[in-house]
């Protein structure tokens, strides 16, 4: 939607471009205003409509917390394994076992007997190392599944959120900028009646992003805001 001049009115759209807006309350997902200012006793208000991602954010937070638990669990398993493997007898046994399996070493009957004795002495530790290894693999599998799930939910959130942005080229008086969450699965806000729209936009709904009295202002949900003359 393109409007050359808007004075003391309420505007709701998906995307709107306005040449001069004075004393208006304007709400859209994407707003581009060349010049803004109050008009008499009417505030100049700009609302950036953003998709409500509260529910999926909660799910992402829960998955992230679960992944942190698996990270901590893996760290504990690795530490316990390293501690057991650092014991001299265990380290000696594992070294010999590895060299025998690779064919690097062949044990004589006497050496084989000594090797078995070492194995019996560290049997409990070896069993624990095996249990920890199995637990690590299970935790790593869970972690991989959780990371894939997190990536999926993150992509879904980005798709749901889309792009919401505002650009005010020149503010010539106080212009309030707010962010307002809307349900992208529900009816669009502009389908409300005129009275409902006026009450909504003149009621200072949503979260305050800033207020600019002179200069330019820009904000986007996918980029860091840049503002000049904001107060």
N, C-alpha and C positions, 0 to 999 in steps of 0.2 A: 504494500500500500504506500502510495506517495501523496503527501499533503504539502502544499506550498506554504500556507499560513494557517496556524491553529491558535485561537485565543480563547482562554477560559472555557475549555471543554474537556471531556473525558474520552480517551481513545484506547481501545483494546484491539490488538491484532496479533498475527503471528510474526510478521515482519512489517516495520514501518519506517519510512524516511520522511522527515519533516524539514522544510526549509527554515521556518521561523515558528517557534512554540513559546507562547507566553501564558502563564497562569494555568497551564494544562496539567492534567494527570494522565500520563501516557504509559501503557503497559504493553509489552510485546516480548517475544523471545529474542528478536534482533531489532535494535533501535539505532537509527542514525539521524542525529539532529544537528543541523548546521548552526542554529542559534537558539538559545533558551534564556528565559527570564521570567520573573514573577509578573503578574498583571494586577494592578490595584491591590485588593486584599486577597487575591488568589495565589496560593503557593504554586510553584512549578515543581512537579513531582514526576520522577521517572522510575518505572518498575521494570526490572529485568525478570522475565518469567523463566524459571528454571524447573526442570523436571524433578519431581519429588522422588528421591532415590533412598529414602529412609529405610525401607524394608530390606532392600538389597545391600545397603551399607551395613546393616546389622548382621546379615549373613556373611558378608565379607570379613567383618570384624571377628565373628565366631570362628570362621575357617582360619583366619590369621592367628588367632589365639591358639587354636589346635595345632597349627604348624609349629608355633613357638614351643609348644609342649613336646612335640616329636623331636625338634632340634635339641632341646635340653636332654631328652631321654637318650638320643644318639650320643651326645657328648658324654653322658654318664657311662654308657656302655663302652665307648672307646677308651675312656679313662680307666675303667675297671679292667678291660682287656690288657691295656698297656702295662698296668701295674702288675698283673699276673705274669705276663710274658717277660717282664724285666727281672723276675727272680732267677738267680743263676742256674738252678737245676732245671727249671722250665725252659729257660733260654737254651741251655745245652741240649736238652732233649729235642726241642723243636728244630734246632740247627742240624743235628744229626739226622733226624727224620726227613728233613727237607733234602739233604744231600743224598740220602739213600734213595728217596723217591726219584730224584733227578738222574740217578745213575752215577753221580759224581763219586760216591763212596760205596764200597762193598765191605760189609762187616764179616770178620772172622767169627767162628762159633763162640770164642771167648768174648769178643767185643759185643756180639749179639746178646750174650747173657748179661753183660754189664748194662747194655742198652735197655733190656727188659727191666732190670732192677731200677734204673732211673725212672722208667715209665711207671712202674708200680708206686714209686715214691711220690711222683707228681700226678698220679691218676686223678685225684680230686680236683687239682687245679686245672688239669686238662679238660675234665668234664665241665668245669665252670666256664672255661674259655669257649668251649663248644656251645654251651647254652647262651653265653653272651653273643657269640657270633650269629646264632639263629635269631636271637632277639634283635640284633642290629639289622639283619636282613628284613625282618618283619617290619621294623620301624622305618627302614628306608623305603620299603614298598608303600607303606601308609603315607609317608612324607611325599613320595612322588605322586600318589593319587590326590593328595590334598593340594599339592602345587598345581596340578592340572585343573582341579576344581576351582581353585582360586583364580587361575588365568581365565577360565570360562566365565566366572561371575564378574570378573573385572571387565572383560570384553562386553558382557551383557549390560553392565552399568554404563560403560562408555556409549553404547548404542542407545540406551534409554535416555541418557542425559542429553545427547546431541550437543549442539553449540548454542549457548546463550551469550549475548554480548550487547554492549551499548557504547556508542561513540557520540560525544558532544563536542563539536568542533569549537564552539565559542559560547561560554556562559557569560551573560551580561547581567547577572544578578543571581541570588541564591537559588540553586537547583538541587533538590534532594534526590538522591539515587538510592533505591532499595532493591533488594532481591526478594522475590516472592515465589514460593514453591507451588507448583500446580501438578495435578495428577495427569500424566500423559495418556493414561488409559480412560480418563473421564471425558466428559464433553468439554470443548474448548471454552475458555473464560468469556470470549466475546459473544457467546450464545446466551448470556444472562440478559435480563431486562435492563433497560436504561437506569432505573432507580437502583437496582442491585449493583450495577457497575459503578454508579456514582458513590454509593455508600462504601463500596469496597475500596475504590481508588482514593477517596478523600479521607479514609480512615487510617492512613499510615500503616497499612498491613506489611508484613514481611520483615526482613532483616535489613537494617541500615548498612549500606555500603560506603556512603560518604555524602558529602555536600560540597558543591563547587560554586564559588561566587564569581570567578573570572577565569579566563583561560580555557583550556580543554580538559576533557576527562574521558577515559576509556576503561572498560572492564570486560573481561571474558571469563567464562568458567573453564576455559582450556588454556589460558595464558595468564601470567602475572599482570595485575592492573597497572596502568600508567596514568598518572593524573598530574595536572598542573593547576595551581590556584585552588586546590582543595583545602577545606578548613574543617 
